[in-house]
Amino acid sequence: MNSPTIAADTLKRPFPDALASALRARFGDRFSTAAAVRDHHGRDESPFPPTPPDAVVFAHSTDEVADAVRLCREHRVPIIAYGVGSSLEGHLLAVRGGVSIDLSQMNRVLAVQPEDLTATVQAGVTRVQLNDELKGTGFFFPIDPGANASLGGMAATRASGTNAVRYGTMRENVLALTVVTADGKVIRTAGRAKKSSAGYDLTRLFVGSEGTLGIVTEVTVKLYPIPEAMSAAVVNFPSLASAIDAVIQIIQIGMPIARCEYVCDRSIRAINAHSHTTLREAHTLFFEFHGSEKSVQEQAELAQQITREHGGEDFEWATRPEDRSRLWTARHNVYFAGLQVRPGARAITTDTCVPISRLSDSITGARRILDTASFPTLIVGHVGDGNFHSMLLIDPDDPAEMAEAERLNDEIVRLALSMDGTCTGEHGVGLHKMGFLEEEAGEDAIELMRRIKRALDPDDILNPGKIFRLQ
């Protein structure tokens, strides 16, 4: 079982005074060993306890990141890249101590090329910041994981979110990266051409590597024209199964919906309490349609017809921008709404993903598993691409609840794996899902990953102890 505890790491070493002096000389007051700063950089949204680094460096440029990496490498001290701290699987925790390199002040939009539908940003730029910068250009960046995450962190974890069913994930939307390698060299993985057959695909190697192969400092992403028309809709269902069956039919006929989100009746109740909405407390699908006025109308009418065939009712439209924004803001806030269901609770979340034909079996199976829990549980999901999240609200001071949650989490993940699915559709592996990755990928594939890691980071200083066990 993947228990959310962190064992003492025998590889952790005392922080070298010589390295502290060198970093202080290079970065001045942007180098810190203050307890409050370290504690902030040693926690995320995972169920793990805070695990602070020995020091924090605030970088302003790729060259500064490279300098910090070279200094740390000389002393074989671990390095953890830090964006905004929204990780859910313990990616940021300094399990072997070391230096957290905070990239949040690397927040410049370097170039927007609307004629090529691309933009290049520093790693600390958030998705909201980029879209604010794009206002007035007629383009937008669609990847929306819910949290206002940094683009560097989103690339590192191969993030996706509500728009993935139409626009894909970070894997499909990153054209090129600037990366600082473990030896402090700076590489550019590709140009801005839409396609290339030149050499190994280094961009895809680093996308999803969770900071274990290099530190992403700049990201070139695809942009999309803002659709001529957008419309959102909400529809209620008498049961979980009927809602998911409607989704499966909509996806299998090839309807190009932009968003398709399932929210369980318990989550709707939490949303109403948190966001002061008046949504009907039932199993609910949230849709969004993008395209021309005519195509949006056709998509919506067909979706309404299909949902009615599966018992859907109260099909409500939201065409005005402010109404759509209010609707999706409520959906995005479901995590925080869920935490208010049980004040003081900590959430353990899953994010399994299965082939769309197995979605009903996977999500209804997860609901049966969660119905045995002794604490509140919620389900929401990006069901248009077979991905959903279970949220288990536990007392973090109760070891019995923690163990029960991990047992239920294991059952849900193994159910997805039995259906040719994955243990993580978008959160990444981090610390929490290392055991599941071993089951999913198999020993030979894990050993190949180890060989890549050893080749690019022979001293194991880049975010060590994450994704898989190197030893």
C-alpha positions as a printed Julia matrix, in Angstrom:
471×3 Matrix{Float64}:
   0.0    0.0     0.0
   1.19   3.53   -0.87
   1.01   5.09    2.58
   1.45   8.9     2.74
   4.38   8.83    5.1
   7.97   9.79    4.4
  10.6    7.43    5.73
  13.86   8.85    7.01
  16.24   9.05    4.06
  19.67   7.71    4.87
  21.07   9.61    1.88
  20.31  13.02    3.4
  23.53  14.85    4.27
  24.39  17.96    6.29
  24.11  21.11    4.21
  27.65  22.29    3.3
  28.68  25.66    4.72
  30.76  26.28    1.6
  27.68  25.9    -0.62
  25.66  28.23    1.59
  28.41  30.84    1.31
  28.65  30.46   -2.47
  24.89  30.74   -2.98
  24.68  33.74   -0.67
  27.48  35.44   -2.59
  25.73  34.74   -5.91
  22.13  35.54   -4.95
  22.38  37.89   -1.97
  19.06  38.28   -0.18
  17.44  35.95   -2.73
  19.12  33.08   -0.89
  17.37  32.13    2.33
  17.65  29.59    5.11
  14.87  31.19    7.19
  12.59  28.58    8.74
   9.38  30.22    7.45
  10.69  30.36    3.88
  11.93  26.79    4.0
   8.66  25.54    5.48
   6.66  27.25    2.73
   8.74  25.44    0.11
   8.43  22.09    1.84
   4.67  21.67    1.57
   2.11  21.24   -1.19
  -1.5   20.02   -1.48
  -0.56  16.37   -0.95
  -1.39  14.4     2.23
   2.31  14.23    3.18
   3.67  16.19    6.13
   5.83  19.26    5.37
   9.38  18.32    4.36
  11.37  21.55    3.97
  14.59  22.01    2.02
  17.79  23.22    3.67
  17.73  26.47    1.69
  15.78  28.37   -0.96
  17.04  30.32   -3.96
  14.78  32.75   -5.84
  15.9   32.78   -9.47
  15.24  35.5   -12.04
  16.71  33.94  -15.19
  17.83  30.75  -16.87
  21.45  31.72  -16.28
  20.8   32.07  -12.56
  19.19  28.64  -12.43
  22.2   27.21  -14.24
  24.57  28.88  -11.76
  22.63  27.45   -8.81
  22.61  23.97  -10.35
  26.38  24.06  -11.0
  27.08  25.1    -7.42
  24.82  22.38   -6.02
  26.35  19.78   -8.3
  29.85  20.61   -7.03
  28.65  19.6    -3.55
  26.26  16.85   -4.74
  23.36  18.6    -3.02
  19.78  17.92   -4.19
  17.79  20.5    -6.14
  13.99  20.79   -6.27
  12.28  23.17   -8.71
   9.36  25.09   -7.17
   6.55  26.93   -8.97
   3.41  27.86   -7.0
   3.13  24.81   -4.73
  -0.1   23.37   -6.16
   1.21  19.8    -6.53
  -1.03  17.05   -5.21
   1.4   14.12   -5.05
   4.38  15.35   -3.04
   6.5   16.46   -6.0
   7.98  19.43   -4.14
   8.97  17.8    -0.88
  12.68  17.83   -0.06
  12.96  14.22    1.07
  16.77  14.48    0.98
  17.05  18.11    1.93
  18.89  20.35   -0.49
  18.01  23.57   -2.28
  14.58  24.58   -3.53
  14.93  26.78   -6.61
  11.86  29.01   -6.64
  10.94  29.99  -10.22
   7.91  32.12   -9.35
   9.78  35.37  -10.01
  10.68  34.15  -13.5
   7.28  35.38  -14.64
   7.82  37.24  -17.9
   5.94  36.51  -21.1
   8.93  36.57  -23.44
   7.18  36.54  -26.82
   3.74  36.14  -28.34
   3.62  35.13  -32.0
  -0.08  35.2   -32.93
   0.74  34.68  -36.61
   2.3   31.33  -35.66
  -0.16  30.55  -32.83
   2.68  30.28  -30.27
   3.9   32.01  -27.12
   7.13  31.66  -25.16
   7.13  32.3   -21.43
   9.39  31.91  -18.43
   8.57  28.93  -16.27
   6.97  30.97  -13.49
   4.26  32.46  -15.7
   0.86  31.07  -14.67
  -1.89  30.04  -17.05
  -4.11  32.93  -15.89
  -1.28  35.42  -16.39
  -0.66  34.17  -19.93
  -4.33  34.45  -20.86
  -4.45  37.97  -19.39
  -1.47  38.84  -21.59
  -3.3   37.43  -24.62
  -6.41  39.59  -24.15
  -7.03  41.6   -27.29
  -5.05  39.24  -29.53
  -7.95  36.93  -30.37
  -6.08  33.9   -29.01
  -6.0   31.92  -25.77
  -4.13  29.1   -24.04
  -6.64  26.35  -23.21
  -4.93  24.03  -20.72
  -6.78  24.54  -17.46
  -5.89  22.25  -14.52
  -8.09  24.25  -12.15
  -5.33  25.66   -9.97
  -3.54  28.74  -11.26
  -0.43  26.66  -11.81
   2.8   27.82  -13.43
   3.5   26.79  -17.02
   6.82  25.26  -15.97
   5.11  23.1   -13.36
   2.35  22.18  -15.77
   4.94  21.01  -18.31
   6.87  19.1   -15.64
   3.77  17.16  -14.53
   2.17  16.85  -17.98
  -0.93  18.62  -16.68
  -4.3   18.82  -18.4
  -7.73  19.66  -16.97
 -11.22  20.58  -18.08
 -10.41  21.45  -21.72
  -8.33  18.35  -22.46
 -11.17  16.51  -24.2
 -10.9   18.99  -27.11
  -7.49  20.66  -26.85
  -5.35  17.9   -25.36
  -2.87  18.04  -22.49
   0.48  19.74  -21.99
   2.02  16.84  -23.91
   0.24  18.0   -27.07
   0.59  21.73  -26.43
   4.27  22.23  -25.6
   6.38  22.88  -28.7
   9.74  23.53  -27.05
  11.47  23.95  -23.72
  14.55  25.6   -22.34
  16.0   23.24  -19.75
  18.91  23.41  -17.31
  20.46  19.96  -17.07
  22.03  18.34  -14.02
  25.5   19.56  -15.01
  24.29  23.17  -15.3
  24.14  23.31  -19.09
  21.31  25.09  -20.89
  19.6   23.31  -23.78
  16.75  24.17  -26.1
  14.78  21.05  -26.94
  13.24  22.24  -30.24
  12.29  25.23  -32.35
   8.84  26.67  -32.97
   8.05  24.68  -36.1
   4.75  22.81  -35.89
   6.5   19.5   -36.52
  10.0   18.11  -36.72
  11.69  14.76  -37.37
  15.13  15.96  -36.24
  16.64  13.6   -33.69
  15.19  12.36  -30.43
  12.08  14.14  -29.14
  13.73  15.82  -26.17
  10.7   17.99  -25.53
   8.54  14.96  -24.76
  11.34  13.49  -22.64
  11.22  16.45  -20.25
   7.44  16.99  -20.35
   6.16  14.86  -17.48
   9.59  14.19  -15.96
   8.6   16.06  -12.75
  11.92  17.87  -12.42
  13.94  14.65  -12.2
  15.8   15.06  -15.52
  16.22  18.83  -15.78
  14.75  22.15  -14.65
  12.39  23.77  -17.13
  13.02  27.52  -17.3
  11.18  28.54  -20.49
   8.19  27.03  -22.28
   6.9   27.55  -25.82
   3.22  26.61  -26.07
   0.53  26.48  -28.73
  -2.19  29.1   -28.82
  -5.72  28.76  -30.21
  -8.13  31.27  -31.74
 -10.88  32.29  -29.36
 -14.0   30.55  -30.69
 -16.6   32.63  -32.43
 -19.21  31.27  -30.06
 -19.18  29.51  -26.69
 -22.03  28.02  -24.75
 -22.17  26.08  -21.5
 -24.89  23.81  -20.19
 -25.76  21.92  -17.03
 -27.9   18.78  -16.99
 -29.01  16.58  -14.07
 -29.36  12.79  -13.99
 -31.13  10.32  -11.73
 -27.99   8.21  -11.26
 -24.23   8.16  -11.72
 -24.48   5.38  -14.31
 -26.97   7.26  -16.49
 -24.77  10.37  -16.53
 -21.66   8.44  -17.51
 -23.49   6.41  -20.17
 -24.56   9.69  -21.77
 -20.94  10.88  -21.8
 -19.72   7.67  -23.41
 -22.25   7.97  -26.23
 -21.43  11.65  -26.82
 -17.69  10.9   -27.06
 -18.09   7.79  -29.19
 -20.08   9.61  -31.88
 -17.21  12.09  -32.18
 -18.9   15.25  -30.94
 -16.17  17.94  -30.57
 -17.21  19.19  -27.14
 -14.75  21.49  -25.4
 -15.51  20.45  -21.82
 -17.43  17.58  -20.28
 -17.34  17.39  -16.48
 -19.13  15.08  -14.08
 -19.9   16.33  -10.55
 -21.53  14.0    -8.04
 -24.56  15.03   -6.02
 -22.48  15.39   -2.84
 -20.07  17.71   -4.65
 -22.95  19.84   -5.92
 -24.15  20.22   -2.34
 -20.66  21.35   -1.32
 -20.45  23.77   -4.27
 -23.77  25.37   -3.37
 -22.61  25.92    0.21
 -19.2   27.28   -0.82
 -20.05  29.33   -3.92
 -23.6   30.35   -2.94
 -25.05  28.74   -6.06
 -28.45  27.08   -6.34
 -27.63  24.09   -8.52
 -29.91  21.1    -8.16
 -28.26  18.54   -5.87
 -28.11  15.65   -8.32
 -25.58  13.8   -10.46
 -24.62  16.54  -12.9
 -22.78  17.01  -16.19
 -21.24  20.37  -17.07
 -20.73  20.93  -20.82
 -19.06  23.62  -22.87
 -19.29  23.93  -26.65
 -16.91  25.95  -28.85
 -17.18  26.85  -32.55
 -19.31  28.91  -34.89
 -22.76  30.03  -33.81
 -24.31  27.29  -35.93
 -21.97  24.49  -34.83
 -22.34  25.38  -31.15
 -26.12  25.25  -31.5
 -25.93  21.9   -33.3
 -23.6   20.42  -30.66
 -25.8   21.61  -27.83
 -28.99  20.29  -29.41
 -27.42  16.88  -30.05
 -26.02  16.74  -26.5
 -29.44  17.6   -25.12
 -31.05  14.85  -27.2
 -28.54  12.23  -26.03
 -28.73  13.22  -22.37
 -32.54  13.02  -22.48
 -32.28   9.47  -23.8
 -30.31   8.64  -20.64
 -32.69  10.31  -18.22
 -31.11  13.77  -18.23
 -33.38  16.64  -17.27
 -33.32  20.35  -16.4
 -30.95  21.09  -19.3
 -29.95  24.7   -18.55
 -27.96  27.0   -20.84
 -25.34  29.61  -20.02
 -24.4   31.67  -23.07
 -23.41  35.0   -21.52
 -19.7   35.17  -20.6
 -20.44  36.12  -16.99
 -22.79  33.16  -16.58
 -20.27  30.73  -18.04
 -17.53  32.17  -15.87
 -19.67  31.81  -12.74
 -20.48  28.22  -13.64
 -16.88  27.17  -14.25
 -15.58  29.09  -11.26
 -17.97  27.05   -9.11
 -16.71  23.83  -10.74
 -13.05  24.8   -10.24
 -13.66  25.57   -6.59
 -15.0   22.08   -5.84
 -11.71  21.12   -4.13
 -12.01  23.95   -1.63
 -15.76  23.41   -1.36
 -15.06  19.78   -0.51
 -12.67  20.74    2.28
 -15.45  22.77    3.87
 -17.64  19.67    4.06
 -15.4   18.59    6.91
 -13.56  21.57    8.41
  -9.99  20.74    9.35
  -9.91  17.74    7.02
  -7.15  16.93    4.56
  -7.97  15.56    1.12
  -6.47  12.48   -0.44
  -7.28  12.49   -4.14
  -7.1    9.99   -6.97
  -6.95  10.82  -10.66
  -7.29   7.55  -12.51
  -8.0    7.48  -16.23
  -9.35   4.61  -18.34
 -10.35   4.02  -21.96
 -13.69   5.7   -22.55
 -15.43   2.34  -23.09
 -14.54   1.34  -19.5
 -15.4    4.65  -17.85
 -18.78   3.55  -16.52
 -17.35   0.39  -14.95
 -14.44   2.34  -13.45
 -16.35   5.26  -11.96
 -19.32   3.24  -10.68
 -16.85   0.76   -9.2
 -15.05   3.62   -7.48
 -18.35   4.86   -6.06
 -19.07   1.41   -4.58
 -15.62   1.37   -3.0
 -16.06   4.87   -1.57
 -19.5    4.05   -0.18
 -17.74   1.87    2.42
 -15.74   4.82    3.78
 -16.21   6.07    7.32
 -15.59   9.69    6.24
 -16.99  11.98    3.5
 -16.05  11.27   -0.12
 -16.73  13.11   -3.37
 -16.27  12.33   -7.07
 -15.7   14.82   -9.88
 -14.06  14.25  -13.21
 -12.98  15.26  -16.68
 -15.07  12.36  -17.89
 -14.9   13.4   -21.55
 -11.42  11.87  -21.65
 -12.02   9.04  -19.17
 -10.42  10.82  -16.21
 -12.03  11.35  -12.8
 -11.03  12.3    -9.26
 -12.1   10.8    -5.97
 -11.72  13.1    -2.96
 -11.39  11.43    0.45
 -11.75  13.87    3.36
  -9.82  12.52    6.33
  -8.72  13.7     9.75
  -4.95  14.17    9.24
  -4.35  13.4    12.92
  -6.15  10.05   12.79
  -3.82   7.25   11.61
  -6.75   4.85   11.24
  -8.53   7.18    8.81
  -5.3    7.75    6.9
  -4.79   4.0     6.53
  -8.41   3.47    5.49
  -8.17   6.21    2.86
  -5.02   4.72    1.42
  -6.64   1.29    1.27
  -9.63   2.69   -0.62
  -7.34   4.68   -2.88
  -5.41   1.49   -3.67
  -8.61  -0.33   -4.6
  -9.73   2.45   -6.95
  -6.35   2.65   -8.68
  -6.04  -1.11   -9.08
  -9.55  -1.21  -10.54
  -8.44   1.3   -13.19
  -5.24  -0.65  -13.88
  -7.3   -3.81  -14.41
  -9.14  -1.96  -17.19
  -5.96  -0.99  -19.07
  -6.06   2.43  -17.44
  -3.49   4.5   -15.57
  -2.83   5.4   -11.95
  -2.62   9.1   -12.82
  -4.29  10.98  -15.65
  -2.81  14.37  -14.83
  -1.47  14.8   -11.28
   1.76  12.89  -11.89
   3.53  10.3    -9.75
   5.61  12.29   -7.26
   5.93  10.35   -4.0
   2.4    9.09   -3.64
   2.1    6.88   -6.72
   5.54   5.32   -7.02
   4.26   1.87   -6.12
   1.38   2.14   -8.58
   3.75   3.14  -11.38
   5.76  -0.01  -10.78
   2.59  -2.08  -11.17
   1.43  -0.14  -14.22
   4.68   0.04  -16.18
   6.4   -3.17  -15.12
   9.98  -3.71  -13.96
  11.58  -3.61  -17.42
  10.05  -0.24  -18.23
  10.98   1.13  -14.81
  14.56  -0.04  -15.31
  14.68   1.8   -18.65
  13.51   4.95  -16.83
  16.28   4.41  -14.28
  18.85   4.17  -17.06
  17.65   7.47  -18.54
  17.78   9.1   -15.12
  21.31   7.84  -14.44
  22.49   9.0   -17.86
  21.14  12.56  -17.45
  21.61  12.91  -13.69
  24.38  10.53  -12.57
  24.65  12.12   -9.11
  20.86  11.92   -8.56
  20.56  15.54   -7.48
  17.47  16.56   -9.48
  14.35  16.07   -7.33
  15.64  12.75   -5.98
  13.31  10.13   -4.55
  10.44  10.9    -6.92
   8.59   8.86   -9.6
  10.5    5.61   -8.97
  13.07   4.16   -6.62
  16.47   4.57   -8.2
  18.26   2.1    -5.95
